[in-house]
């Protein structure tokens, strides 16, 4: 029972260490900055390897989402331009 409590306490401690680190990760530059910090914290042993591995996996998913959102915006802008160019112009 004590061992289970100790494991639970350790897991809760890891989660608490991440609180207050909620950066906006919605741009490539923000992702690079955050990734660099995670790597440095892992090397300095202030972030446990298991936590860093999970966070870096999440960053890879976030990168894909940021890229697809940017691509979606760009396609929408091109479609609007194309629609404006196709409309008959009144003379």
Secondary structure, DSSP 8 states (H G I E B T S, - for coil): -HHHHHHHHHHHHHHHHHTT------SHHHHHHHHHHHHHHHHTTSS-HHHHHHHHHHHHHHHHHHHHHHHHHHHHHHHHHHHHHHS----
